[in-house]
Amino acid sequence: MTVKIQDMPREAMDYDVVIVGGGPSGLSTAIKLKQLDPELNVCLLEKASEIGAHILSGNVFETRALDELLPNWKELNSPIKTKVSKEKFLFLGKSKSLSWPTWLLPSVQQNHNNYIISLANLCRWLAEQAEALGVEIFPGFPASEILYNEDGSVKGVATQDMGVDKNGNKKDGFEPGIELLGKVTVFAEGCRGHLGKQLIEKYNLSEGKDPQQYGIGFKEIWEISEQNHEEGMVMHTAGWPLDNNTYGGSFVYHAENKQIFLGYVIGLDYKNPHLSPFDEFQRFKTHPAIKKIIEGGKRISYGARALIEGGLQSLPKMFMPGALLIGCDAGTLNMPKIKGSHTAMKSGMIAAETINEHLKKKQDLSIYEGKFKKSWIYGELHTARNVKPSFSWGLILGIIFTGIDQILFRGKLPFTLRHKHADHETLKPANEMPKIDYPKPDNVITFDKTSSVYLTGTNHAENQPVHLQLKDPNLPINYTLEKFDEPAQRYCPAGVYEVQNENGLNKFVINSQNCIHCKTCDIKEPSQNITWATPEGSGGPKYGNM
């Protein structure tokens, strides 16, 4: 039922620092702040029902930032246990595979001394460390609005109103959002952050930078037979099922308890609107080199998430009046390493140092940039800067160039390749590209989107405003369907978007309850007609061991 009640004023809470996002960058900021000054009043907001519930990553973890943040992490019962013991790299043809010697891989892609972990579990553990230091953590409270002072500086955020129906009416039990006001607000929402995107536009933070680049990453956890399991093994592949002009590749990480983390990443700069990233991932599992590992096993988890891959050329300015933008909200992932956790953590630690000096010594937040450029994170991203743009020439030329750039010159070539297009600009018209015939799932090795989304535990409160907003509701049918065969039907990994025919008329349907918060639609829609906004608190997936 809906009730008409008078507008209720929002409660305001004051803090020294407000952090938006409970991933590795936000939690590292919080921990470092309290290490520097235990008296600071710090709160952290997380839109998921609990810390870690929206975290999805491969993940082979480099401990460099954690070694600095919590040097005694091994004594603190951290969930970092499985050390990498062996590595493989395969080039896949349609039915054959070629093993590439790992000593011929760039050092940046080698993983000795790294660990196979669940990033979701690492974040849960980091949250425990933060709370022990006195950080106030509020899961289930999505920051939905940026608050500004009269001079245009960021003053904090407001959380989502709870108990609003899809027409915007207040339901029985309505609760207004809360204003969280900070002397500094840190935006650490992860890739394609809803608020970070607004800040980049408002403060023109990407002026002079290349268009940001993204990928979509899929992950499944499988329990496999003991004879197929090699704890500590890390394997990557390139090639089939993607063509030479589509960037992507796989990972197979052998974790503890006879589990493997199986995943696939596809660059969202792909050109063919008929391509379905989800179905490419499912097809990849049918390759003999992969199928023999998982055959007889059981899939127990599924998830998908966009990755930010533009690197140094696309990294926006990360400070603005009253706020900092860090981690994957800005784009600190090291693409050739396929790692963003350690760089996100380091960016958060630099943010904490910046804020501490800002509050104590009245230093401007712009000192963040200088600190960032003097740190090892900048060196990493500078060394890696030419790898992703080189793959715009195709897989073979990209691999050859990467070998020259990373092995011979160690990332120190005297030029920087540019990203020329945003991902939403790269699709060709559907009638110019070949259709792709994907086989039906066998429900043993390959699966459909519906059963996959079920494994994510995704849930959204019924009768709430649709959080996937169309700028022009008519555009999908009147333009995108005809020109691009409405690619949202295929690029979404959760079956959110459909074109249904009712009485001879096509209708664009948004099944927002299926949304797993991957943000792919916000990135890839060719007219930028879809905006992902925060749904009501605690909505979305509930990832366990991802």
Stockholm file with secondary structure:
# STOCKHOLM 1.0

chainA/1-546         MTVKIQDMPREAMDYDVVIVGGGPSGLSTAIKLKQLDPELNVCLLEKASEIGAHILSGNVFETRALDELLPNWKELNSPIKTKVSKEKFLFLGKSKSLSWPTWLLPSVQQNHNNYIISLANLCRWLAEQAEALGVEIFPGFPASEILYNEDGSVKGVATQDMGVDKNGNKKDGFEPGIELLGKVTVFAEGCRGHLGKQLIEKYNLSEGKDPQQYGIGFKEIWEISEQNHEEGMVMHTAGWPLDNNTYGGSFVYHAENKQIFLGYVIGLDYKNPHLSPFDEFQRFKTHPAIKKIIEGGKRISYGARALIEGGLQSLPKMFMPGALLIGCDAGTLNMPKIKGSHTAMKSGMIAAETINEHLKKKQDLSIYEGKFKKSWIYGELHTARNVKPSFSWGLILGIIFTGIDQILFRGKLPFTLRHKHADHETLKPANEMPKIDYPKPDNVITFDKTSSVYLTGTNHAENQPVHLQLKDPNLPINYTLEKFDEPAQRYCPAGVYEVQNENGLNKFVINSQNCIHCKTCDIKEPSQNITWATPEGSGGPKYGNM
#=GR chainA/1-546 SS CBCCCCCCCCCEEEEEEEEECCSHHHHHHHHHHHHHCTTCCEEEEESSSSTTTTCCCCCEECCHHHHHHCTTGGGGTCSCCEECCEEEEEEECSSCEEECCGGGSCGGGCCTTCEECCHHHHHHHHHHHHHHTTCEEEETCCEEEEEECTTSCEEEEEECCEEECTTSCEEEEEECCCEEEEEEEEECCCTTCHHHHHHHHHTTTTTTSCCCCEEEEEEEEEECCGGGCCTTEEEEEEETTSCTTSCEEEEEEECSTTEEEEEEEEETTCCCTTCCHHHHHHHHTTSHHHHHHHTTCEEEEEEEEEEECCGGGGCCCCEETTEEECGGGTTCCBTTTTBCHHHHHHHHHHHHHHHHHHHHHCCCTTHHHHHHHHSHHHHHHHHHTTHHHHGGGCHHHHHHHHIIIIIISTTCCSCCCCCCSCGGGCCCCGGGSCCCCCCCCCSSSCCCHHHHHHHTTCBCCSSCCCSEEESSTTHIIIIIHHHHCCTHHHHCTTCCEEEEEETTEEEEEECGGGCCCCCHHHHHCTTCCEEECCCSTTCBCCCSCC
#=GC SS_cons         CBCCCCCCCCCEEEEEEEEECCSHHHHHHHHHHHHHCTTCCEEEEESSSSTTTTCCCCCEECCHHHHHHCTTGGGGTCSCCEECCEEEEEEECSSCEEECCGGGSCGGGCCTTCEECCHHHHHHHHHHHHHHTTCEEEETCCEEEEEECTTSCEEEEEECCEEECTTSCEEEEEECCCEEEEEEEEECCCTTCHHHHHHHHHTTTTTTSCCCCEEEEEEEEEECCGGGCCTTEEEEEEETTSCTTSCEEEEEEECSTTEEEEEEEEETTCCCTTCCHHHHHHHHTTSHHHHHHHTTCEEEEEEEEEEECCGGGGCCCCEETTEEECGGGTTCCBTTTTBCHHHHHHHHHHHHHHHHHHHHHCCCTTHHHHHHHHSHHHHHHHHHTTHHHHGGGCHHHHHHHHIIIIIISTTCCSCCCCCCSCGGGCCCCGGGSCCCCCCCCCSSSCCCHHHHHHHTTCBCCSSCCCSEEESSTTHIIIIIHHHHCCTHHHHCTTCCEEEEEETTEEEEEECGGGCCCCCHHHHHCTTCCEEECCCSTTCBCCCSCC
//
